[in-house]
Amino acid sequence: MSVIFLLLTVSTLVAGVFLAGFIWAVRKGQYDDDRSPAVRILNDSTPSSNEHPNR
């Protein structure tokens, strides 16, 4: 029975650490830019002379 309490305590602590990390990331603005990753592929540069697309 003591193993169950140990596992519950450890899993709660791990979940708390992940929750704290998520809150920290949101407050630091990690999820603010949701537009540019979607259109970044549209701004593809032209292939250089070293690349051969017909190979």
Rosetta silent file (secondary structure, phi, psi, omega in degrees, C-alpha in Angstrom):
SEQUENCE: MSVIFLLLTVSTLVAGVFLAGFIWAVRKGQYDDDRSPAVRILNDSTPSSNEHPNR
SCORE:     score description
SCORE:     0.000 S_00000001
   1 L     0.000  -31.551 -178.765    0.000    0.000    0.000 S_00000001
   2 H   -69.561  -25.893  178.169    2.900    2.361    0.681 S_00000001
   3 H   -66.750  -36.821  179.014    4.079    1.936   -2.929 S_00000001
   4 H   -64.068  -42.611  178.156    0.793    3.395   -4.172 S_00000001
   5 H   -65.972  -38.105  177.331    1.247    6.481   -1.994 S_00000001
   6 H   -63.970  -45.377  179.417    4.823    6.838   -3.204 S_00000001
   7 H   -65.699  -38.842  177.072    3.762    6.594   -6.839 S_00000001
   8 H   -64.511  -40.817  179.634    0.939    9.088   -6.337 S_00000001
   9 H   -66.043  -46.772 -179.088    3.307   11.546   -4.683 S_00000001
  10 H   -65.140  -43.021 -179.418    5.983   11.224   -7.360 S_00000001
  11 H   -67.005  -34.982  176.507    3.488   11.494  -10.231 S_00000001
  12 H   -66.754  -40.454  177.710    1.891   14.566   -8.647 S_00000001
  13 H   -65.143  -41.923  178.633    5.307   16.201   -8.284 S_00000001
  14 H   -64.575  -42.988  177.857    6.225   15.427  -11.905 S_00000001
  15 H   -62.942  -38.033  177.530    2.888   16.801  -13.118 S_00000001
  16 H   -64.853  -38.973  177.587    3.475   19.937  -11.044 S_00000001
  17 H   -63.953  -44.082  178.456    6.904   20.427  -12.611 S_00000001
  18 H   -66.006  -37.500  177.099    5.447   20.130  -16.113 S_00000001
  19 H   -65.100  -42.162  178.171    2.626   22.518  -15.218 S_00000001
  20 H   -63.868  -39.552  177.246    5.124   25.038  -13.850 S_00000001
  21 H   -64.353  -40.172  178.413    7.196   24.723  -17.041 S_00000001
  22 H   -65.932  -43.775  178.831    4.141   25.293  -19.196 S_00000001
  23 H   -63.576  -40.459  177.678    3.086   28.349  -17.200 S_00000001
  24 H   -60.969  -44.082 -179.235    6.643   29.700  -17.410 S_00000001
  25 H   -64.925  -39.049  179.187    6.685   29.222  -21.213 S_00000001
  26 H   -66.660  -41.452 -179.445    3.330   30.982  -21.629 S_00000001
  27 H   -69.809  -28.785  179.087    4.446   33.929  -19.502 S_00000001
  28 L   -83.450   -5.279  174.770    7.729   34.244  -21.427 S_00000001
  29 L    88.095   24.271 -179.070    5.815   34.443  -24.733 S_00000001
  30 L   -68.514  -23.215 -176.609    6.797   31.127  -26.291 S_00000001
  31 L  -109.480   17.320 -177.274    3.304   30.688  -27.776 S_00000001
  32 L   -76.009  -36.880 -174.887    2.713   34.251  -28.960 S_00000001
  33 L   -93.432   98.125  179.210    3.743   33.842  -32.601 S_00000001
  34 L  -109.616    3.583 -177.377    1.245   31.531  -34.259 S_00000001
  35 L   -99.444  -47.863 -171.157    1.268   33.129  -37.726 S_00000001
  36 H   -67.836  -33.586  177.063    4.817   33.080  -39.076 S_00000001
  37 H   -62.423  -29.643 -179.065    5.543   29.326  -38.770 S_00000001
  38 H   -74.338  -28.962 -178.024    2.567   28.617  -41.015 S_00000001
  39 H  -105.976    1.203 -179.070    3.716   30.977  -43.765 S_00000001
  40 H   -62.956  -34.881 -179.147    7.473   30.481  -43.394 S_00000001
  41 H   -69.305  -23.052  179.582    7.462   27.737  -46.022 S_00000001
  42 H   -73.207  -20.075  179.927    5.919   30.152  -48.530 S_00000001
  43 H   -95.543   39.084 -177.859    9.025   32.368  -48.359 S_00000001
  44 L   -67.962  134.858  179.169   11.281   29.653  -49.736 S_00000001
  45 L   -77.051  163.265  178.815   14.454   30.951  -51.290 S_00000001
  46 L   -72.500  148.531 -179.305   15.498   30.018  -54.818 S_00000001
  47 L   -65.835  144.781  178.445   17.707   26.943  -55.104 S_00000001
  48 L   -78.059  172.261 -176.509   21.418   27.575  -55.290 S_00000001
  49 L   -71.152  -16.784 -179.706   23.550   26.498  -58.232 S_00000001
  50 L   -80.155  -17.751 -179.452   24.880   23.521  -56.218 S_00000001
  51 L   -91.332  137.194  179.263   21.454   21.917  -55.954 S_00000001
  52 L  -120.388  100.353 -176.212   20.175   19.820  -58.867 S_00000001
  53 L   -70.318  -19.105 -176.836   16.402   19.249  -58.606 S_00000001
  54 L   -91.487    9.528  179.694   16.269   16.887  -61.629 S_00000001
  55 L   -78.563    0.000    0.000   18.591   14.290  -60.133 S_00000001
